[in-house]
Amino acid sequence: QMLIAYMEIHRETLEVKDLATAAYVIVQTTEALCHDAVCHRQDLIDNGKLEEQIVRFVLGYVKPSLLVKLQALVRKSA
């Protein structure tokens, strides 16, 4: 419910339309990834890679155009 409320506040900036389903997908996917990493891939938690990939997943899901812009900036600075 908290994620849906947050997404409602930012609805106009998000590219996903069905906020309830999007929130469900984000929460369930994040929970599954975190659970599996705790059990089997602690290294991904320790080095921050899991967090980085979850952020990329969420951004790519709710606002893909922002992710494309960020990736272009990263490429230019590399």
Phi, psi and chi 1 to 4 in degrees:
 res  aa     phi    psi   chi1   chi2   chi3   chi4
   1 GLN       -  -38.3  -65.2  -66.7   -5.6      -
   2 MET   -64.5  -40.2  -71.8 -177.3    2.3      -
   3 LEU   -66.2  -42.3 -178.9   56.1      -      -
   4 ILE   -60.7  -43.5  -64.3  170.6      -      -
   5 ALA   -61.5  -43.0      -      -      -      -
   6 TYR   -62.7  -44.0  179.0   82.8      -      -
   7 MET   -65.8  -35.6  -68.6  171.5   75.6      -
   8 GLU   -59.7  -42.3  -78.7  -73.5  -12.2      -
   9 ILE   -61.2  -34.7  -67.2  168.7      -      -
  10 HIS  -105.3   17.3  -60.5  -78.6      -      -
  11 ARG   -48.6  -43.1  176.7 -176.9  -76.9  -80.2
  12 GLU   -68.2  -20.1  -68.3 -174.1   22.2      -
  13 THR   -96.7   -9.2   64.8      -      -      -
  14 LEU   -92.8  147.4  -57.9  177.7      -      -
  15 GLU   -96.6   -9.7  -63.8  170.7   30.5      -
  16 VAL   -87.9  139.9   65.7      -      -      -
  17 LYS   -98.9  -39.0  -59.4  -57.2  176.3 -152.3
  18 ASP   -89.3   90.0 -176.5  -11.3      -      -
  19 LEU   -66.5  -37.1  -60.5 -175.3      -      -
  20 ALA   -64.0  -44.7      -      -      -      -
  21 THR   -68.9  -40.6  -59.2      -      -      -
  22 ALA   -61.5  -44.1      -      -      -      -
  23 ALA   -61.8  -41.7      -      -      -      -
  24 TYR   -60.5  -48.0  174.1   78.6      -      -
  25 VAL   -61.9  -44.0  168.8      -      -      -
  26 ILE   -63.6  -48.5  -68.9  166.6      -      -
  27 VAL   -65.0  -47.3  168.7      -      -      -
  28 GLN   -66.3  -40.2  -65.6  -56.9  -47.3      -
  29 THR   -67.0  -45.6  -57.4      -      -      -
  30 THR   -62.8  -43.5  -58.4      -      -      -
  31 GLU   -61.8  -44.6 -175.7  178.0  -44.6      -
  32 ALA   -63.9  -43.0      -      -      -      -
  33 LEU   -63.2  -45.0  -72.8  167.1      -      -
  34 CYS   -64.2  -44.1  -69.6      -      -      -
  35 HIS   -60.5  -47.2  175.1   77.8      -      -
  36 ASP   -65.4  -39.1 -169.3   72.6      -      -
  37 ALA   -65.3  -39.8      -      -      -      -
  38 VAL   -61.4  -40.6  165.5      -      -      -
  39 CYS   -80.0  -34.6  -66.5      -      -      -
  40 HIS  -129.4  -19.2  -55.6  -70.7      -      -
  41 ARG  -137.9   57.8  -66.6  -65.4  -50.6  -91.4
  42 GLN   -56.0  -29.3 -173.8   67.0   40.9      -
  43 ASP   -58.2  -34.8   60.8  -57.5      -      -
  44 LEU   -69.0  -28.9  -64.9  176.4      -      -
  45 ILE   -76.6  -47.3  -64.1  169.3      -      -
  46 ASP   -61.4  -38.9  -64.7  -19.7      -      -
  47 ASN   -93.6    0.9   64.2   20.9      -      -
  48 GLY    81.5   -0.6      -      -      -      -
  49 LYS   -67.1  -34.3  -72.0 -175.4  178.6 -177.8
  50 LEU   -64.1  -46.3 -178.8   63.5      -      -
  51 GLU   -58.9  -45.2  179.1 -177.8    1.1      -
  52 GLU   -58.9  -45.4  176.7 -173.6  -35.9      -
  53 GLN   -70.5  -34.2  -66.7  -56.7  -48.9      -
  54 ILE   -66.9  -41.4  -70.3  173.0      -      -
  55 VAL   -60.7  -45.0  168.8      -      -      -
  56 ARG   -61.2  -41.9  -69.9  173.8   60.2  105.4
  57 PHE   -60.4  -50.2  158.0   70.6      -      -
  58 VAL   -65.0  -46.6  172.5      -      -      -
  59 LEU   -60.0  -44.5  -81.4  177.8      -      -
  60 GLY   -64.4  -26.8      -      -      -      -
  61 TYR   -83.4  -46.3 -176.3   60.1      -      -
  62 VAL   -93.3  -22.1  -60.3      -      -      -
  63 LYS  -151.0   70.9 -167.0  158.5 -178.2  159.1
  64 PRO   -59.2  -33.0   13.2  -21.3      -      -
  65 SER   -64.7  -33.4   63.7      -      -      -
  66 LEU   -67.4  -40.9  178.1   61.1      -      -
  67 LEU   -62.1  -40.8 -175.9   59.7      -      -
  68 VAL   -61.9  -43.2  169.3      -      -      -
  69 LYS   -63.5  -43.6  -70.5  176.5 -173.0  174.5
  70 LEU   -63.7  -39.9  -69.6  172.9      -      -
  71 GLN   -64.8  -37.7  -71.7  173.4  -29.7      -
  72 ALA   -64.7  -40.9      -      -      -      -
  73 LEU   -63.5  -40.1  -73.5  172.4      -      -
  74 VAL   -64.6  -42.2  167.6      -      -      -
  75 ARG   -63.0  -41.3  -81.1 -170.7 -140.1  112.3
  76 LYS   -64.9  -35.8  -75.2 -177.6 -177.6  179.1
  77 SER   -82.0  -11.6   67.4      -      -      -
  78 ALA   -83.8      -      -      -      -      -
